[in-house]
Amino acid sequence: MTSPVPLADAIAEHVHDGDTVALEGFTHLIPFAAAHEIARQGRRHLTLVRMTPDLVYDQLIGLGCADELVFSYGGNPGVGSLHRLRDAVENHWPHKLAVHEHSHAGLANAYSAGAARLPFAVLRGYRGTDLEEQRDIISRVTCPFTGEELAAVKAVNPDVTVIHAQLADRDGNVMLWGITGVQREAVLAAKRAVVTVEEVVDEFPEHTGAVILPNWVLSAVSVVPNGAWPSYAAGYSVRDNDFYQEWDAISRDREAFLAWAAANNLTQVANEQTAATHV
């Protein structure tokens, strides 16, 4: 991969119905533009993976894109619940959603194991929680060297990881900085990786703590300025706190949510959900 491609082409080629999809970005660099393109293309039956499935997954769940969610914390940061997620879990609208919950440390380790192509990761955690009842993703192992019993988490290997970053260079390498979360691990754990960026430059600047992803681990790069809105890209934009507040009212009501979807060119998806609402 060297030349940037339109986002619609990147999603069409690399995100398929039934895929396990990770859209990562912690606090900032959340790939909202790519998520909306996934919805516009009508992707269905996805397993969504994300450490903090905030507004971006609330939207995809409400639009009927997901059958399963693998996560560690779900909420509208600083505001409250994710009402589309909650409606799906409690009322099966727009359809039933299976959920698999981790701790932050557990899911981060699951990504790391996936990136290393190991079957599982070990950590000290989950003790005394009902999360351990999910025996298909969390178990216990005994250390062969110390005899200590540890938690084991099944590796996460997405079919495709999608992230947003600040920069790509002319060779298709990508650079991101700020709060970097688990983007690196999520990309390395995936079969395919799509990145949206703010701009393409001839040479990367120096940034302490920056992450550089080489072109050989990426499937497609698309130039999408402000592609993280309403979250932000450090050095390029600021967080739209007003939208996060507004989302609480939009997402509480199905009709308000569908009106938002239609207003944002998600008309086909919104129409499908409207029909489901009135059945």
C-alpha positions as CSV (number, residue, x, y, z in Angstrom):
1,M,0.0,0.0,0.0
2,T,1.5,3.4,-1.0
3,S,-1.1,5.7,-2.6
4,P,-4.1,6.9,-0.6
5,V,-7.5,5.7,-1.7
6,P,-11.0,7.1,-1.2
7,L,-12.5,6.0,2.0
8,A,-15.5,4.5,0.3
9,D,-13.2,2.3,-1.7
10,A,-11.1,1.3,1.3
11,I,-14.2,0.2,3.3
12,A,-15.8,-1.6,0.3
13,E,-12.6,-3.7,-0.2
14,H,-11.6,-4.4,3.3
15,V,-14.8,-4.5,5.5
16,H,-17.2,-7.3,4.8
17,D,-20.5,-8.6,6.3
18,G,-19.8,-10.9,9.2
19,D,-16.4,-9.5,9.9
20,T,-14.9,-8.9,13.3
21,V,-14.1,-5.2,13.2
22,A,-12.1,-3.1,15.7
23,L,-12.4,0.7,15.5
24,E,-9.9,1.9,18.0
25,G,-8.8,5.3,19.3
26,F,-8.8,6.2,23.0
27,T,-10.4,9.6,23.8
28,H,-9.1,11.1,20.5
29,L,-8.4,9.7,17.1
30,I,-11.7,7.8,17.1
31,P,-12.5,6.9,13.5
32,F,-16.0,8.3,13.2
33,A,-15.9,9.0,9.5
34,A,-14.9,5.4,8.7
35,A,-17.6,4.1,11.0
36,H,-20.2,6.1,9.2
37,E,-18.9,4.8,5.8
38,I,-19.3,1.3,7.1
39,A,-22.9,2.0,8.0
40,R,-23.6,3.8,4.7
41,Q,-22.4,0.7,2.8
42,G,-24.9,-1.4,4.7
43,R,-22.5,-3.7,6.5
44,R,-24.3,-6.3,8.7
45,H,-23.7,-9.0,11.2
46,L,-20.5,-7.5,12.5
47,T,-18.7,-8.4,15.7
48,L,-17.5,-5.0,17.0
49,V,-14.5,-4.9,19.3
50,R,-13.4,-1.7,21.2
51,M,-12.0,-0.9,24.6
52,T,-14.4,2.0,25.1
53,P,-17.5,1.7,22.8
54,D,-18.7,5.2,23.2
55,L,-20.7,7.2,20.6
56,V,-19.1,5.5,17.6
57,Y,-20.4,2.0,18.5
58,D,-23.7,3.4,19.9
59,Q,-24.3,4.7,16.4
60,L,-23.3,1.5,14.6
61,I,-25.4,-0.6,17.0
62,G,-28.4,1.6,16.6
63,L,-28.0,1.4,12.8
64,G,-28.2,-2.4,12.9
65,C,-24.7,-3.1,11.8
66,A,-23.6,-5.3,14.8
67,D,-24.6,-8.7,16.1
68,E,-22.0,-8.9,18.8
69,L,-19.9,-6.5,20.9
70,V,-16.6,-7.2,22.6
71,F,-15.8,-4.3,24.9
72,S,-14.4,-3.0,28.2
73,Y,-16.6,-0.1,29.5
74,G,-19.5,1.4,27.6
75,G,-20.7,4.9,28.1
76,N,-20.9,8.5,26.8
77,P,-17.9,9.9,28.5
78,G,-18.8,12.5,31.1
79,V,-22.5,12.3,30.1
80,G,-24.1,8.9,30.8
81,S,-25.4,5.8,29.1
82,L,-25.2,4.6,25.6
83,H,-28.9,4.4,24.9
84,R,-28.7,2.6,21.5
85,L,-26.5,0.0,23.1
86,R,-28.8,-0.3,26.1
87,D,-31.9,-0.5,23.8
88,A,-30.3,-3.4,21.9
89,V,-29.4,-5.3,25.0
90,E,-32.6,-4.7,27.0
91,N,-35.2,-4.6,24.2
92,H,-33.4,-6.3,21.2
93,W,-33.9,-3.1,19.0
94,P,-33.0,-3.0,16.2
95,H,-32.2,-6.6,17.0
96,K,-30.6,-8.8,19.6
97,L,-27.0,-7.9,20.5
98,A,-24.6,-10.4,22.2
99,V,-22.2,-8.8,24.5
100,H,-18.8,-10.0,25.8
101,E,-17.3,-7.8,28.5
102,H,-13.7,-7.5,29.6
103,S,-11.8,-5.2,31.9
104,H,-9.6,-2.6,30.3
105,A,-6.5,-4.5,31.2
106,G,-8.0,-7.8,29.9
107,L,-8.9,-6.5,26.5
108,A,-5.6,-4.6,26.1
109,N,-3.8,-7.9,26.9
110,A,-6.1,-9.8,24.4
111,Y,-5.1,-7.3,21.7
112,S,-1.4,-7.7,22.6
113,A,-1.7,-11.5,22.4
114,G,-3.4,-11.2,19.0
115,A,-0.6,-8.9,17.8
116,A,2.0,-11.4,18.9
117,R,0.0,-14.2,17.3
118,L,-0.3,-16.0,20.6
119,P,-3.5,-17.8,21.5
120,F,-4.1,-16.0,24.8
121,A,-2.6,-13.6,27.3
122,V,-2.2,-13.9,31.1
123,L,-2.7,-11.2,33.8
124,R,-3.7,-10.7,37.4
125,G,-7.3,-9.8,37.1
126,Y,-11.0,-10.7,37.0
127,R,-10.8,-12.3,40.5
128,G,-14.2,-11.9,42.3
129,T,-16.1,-10.7,39.2
130,D,-18.8,-12.4,37.2
131,L,-16.8,-11.6,34.0
132,E,-15.1,-14.9,34.7
133,E,-18.3,-16.7,33.9
134,Q,-17.6,-16.0,30.2
135,R,-15.5,-19.2,29.9
136,D,-15.2,-18.9,26.1
137,I,-13.0,-15.8,26.5
138,I,-11.7,-15.8,30.1
139,S,-10.2,-18.7,32.0
140,R,-7.6,-19.5,34.6
141,V,-4.1,-21.0,34.2
142,T,-1.4,-22.0,36.6
143,C,2.1,-20.6,36.1
144,P,4.4,-23.5,35.4
145,F,7.3,-21.7,37.2
146,T,5.7,-20.2,40.3
147,G,2.4,-22.1,40.7
148,E,0.5,-18.9,40.8
149,E,-3.0,-19.0,39.3
150,L,-3.6,-16.3,36.8
151,A,-6.3,-15.0,34.5
152,A,-6.1,-16.0,30.9
153,V,-7.9,-14.0,28.1
154,K,-8.4,-15.3,24.6
155,A,-6.5,-13.4,22.0
156,V,-8.4,-10.9,19.8
157,N,-7.6,-11.1,16.1
158,P,-9.9,-8.8,14.1
159,D,-10.6,-9.4,10.5
160,V,-10.0,-5.7,10.1
161,T,-8.9,-2.8,12.3
162,V,-9.8,0.7,11.5
163,I,-8.1,3.7,13.1
164,H,-7.6,7.5,12.6
165,A,-4.2,9.1,12.7
166,Q,-2.7,12.5,12.1
167,L,-0.2,11.8,9.3
168,A,0.8,9.5,6.4
169,D,3.9,9.9,4.3
170,R,4.3,9.4,0.6
171,D,5.4,5.8,1.1
172,G,2.1,5.0,3.0
173,N,3.6,4.8,6.5
174,V,1.4,6.3,9.2
175,M,2.2,8.4,12.3
176,L,0.0,9.2,15.3
177,W,0.7,10.9,18.6
178,G,-1.1,12.0,21.7
179,I,-3.2,9.5,23.7
180,T,-2.4,6.4,21.6
181,G,-4.4,3.7,23.3
182,V,-4.1,0.3,21.7
183,Q,-4.1,1.3,18.0
184,R,-0.7,-0.3,17.4
185,E,-1.7,-3.6,18.9
186,A,-5.1,-3.6,17.3
187,V,-3.5,-3.0,13.8
188,L,-0.9,-5.7,14.3
189,A,-3.5,-8.2,15.6
190,A,-5.7,-7.8,12.5
191,K,-5.7,-9.5,9.1
192,R,-6.3,-6.1,7.4
193,A,-6.0,-2.5,8.6
194,V,-7.6,0.7,7.3
195,V,-6.3,4.1,8.4
196,T,-7.8,7.5,7.9
197,V,-5.5,10.5,8.3
198,E,-5.6,14.2,8.5
199,E,-3.0,14.8,5.7
200,V,-0.1,13.3,3.8
201,V,3.4,14.8,4.2
202,D,6.8,14.4,2.7
203,E,8.5,13.7,6.0
204,F,7.3,13.0,9.5
205,P,8.0,15.6,12.2
206,E,9.6,14.7,15.5
207,H,7.1,13.9,18.3
208,T,7.9,12.4,21.6
209,G,5.9,9.2,22.2
210,A,4.7,9.0,18.6
211,V,3.7,5.7,17.0
212,I,4.7,4.9,13.5
213,L,3.0,2.1,11.6
214,P,4.9,0.9,8.6
215,N,3.1,0.5,5.3
216,W,3.6,-3.3,5.2
217,V,1.1,-3.7,8.1
218,L,-1.6,-1.5,6.5
219,S,-4.1,-2.4,3.8
220,A,-5.4,1.1,2.9
221,V,-4.9,4.7,3.9
222,S,-7.5,7.4,3.2
223,V,-7.1,11.1,3.6
224,V,-10.1,12.3,5.7
225,P,-9.5,15.6,7.4
226,N,-11.5,15.9,10.6
227,G,-12.2,12.2,10.3
228,A,-12.3,11.8,14.1
229,W,-15.1,14.3,14.7
230,P,-16.8,14.7,17.2
231,S,-13.7,13.4,19.0
232,Y,-10.4,15.1,18.1
233,A,-7.0,14.6,16.6
234,A,-4.3,16.2,18.8
235,G,-2.6,19.0,16.9
236,Y,-5.5,19.3,14.4
237,S,-8.8,19.7,16.1
238,V,-10.6,19.9,19.4
239,R,-13.3,17.7,20.9
240,D,-16.8,18.7,20.2
241,N,-18.1,18.5,23.8
242,D,-21.5,20.0,22.7
243,F,-22.2,17.0,20.4
244,Y,-21.4,14.5,23.2
245,Q,-24.0,16.3,25.3
246,E,-26.5,16.5,22.4
247,W,-26.1,12.8,21.7
248,D,-27.7,11.9,25.0
249,A,-31.1,13.3,23.9
250,I,-30.7,12.0,20.3
251,S,-29.9,8.5,21.3
252,R,-32.6,8.2,24.0
253,D,-35.4,8.3,21.5
254,R,-35.6,5.9,18.5
255,E,-37.4,8.5,16.3
256,A,-34.8,11.2,17.2
257,F,-32.0,8.7,16.4
258,L,-33.5,7.8,13.1
259,A,-33.9,11.4,12.2
260,W,-30.3,12.0,13.0
261,A,-29.3,9.0,10.8
262,A,-31.3,10.4,7.9
263,A,-29.8,13.9,8.3
264,N,-26.3,12.4,8.1
265,N,-26.8,10.6,4.8
266,L,-27.5,7.3,6.5
267,T,-31.0,7.3,4.8
268,Q,-31.0,3.7,3.6
269,V,-30.0,2.4,7.0
270,A,-32.5,4.7,8.7
271,N,-35.3,3.6,6.5
272,E,-34.6,-0.1,7.3
273,Q,-34.7,0.7,11.0
274,T,-37.8,2.8,10.7
275,A,-39.6,-0.2,9.1
276,A,-38.4,-2.4,12.0
277,T,-39.7,0.2,14.4
278,H,-43.2,0.1,13.0
279,V,-43.5,-3.7,12.6
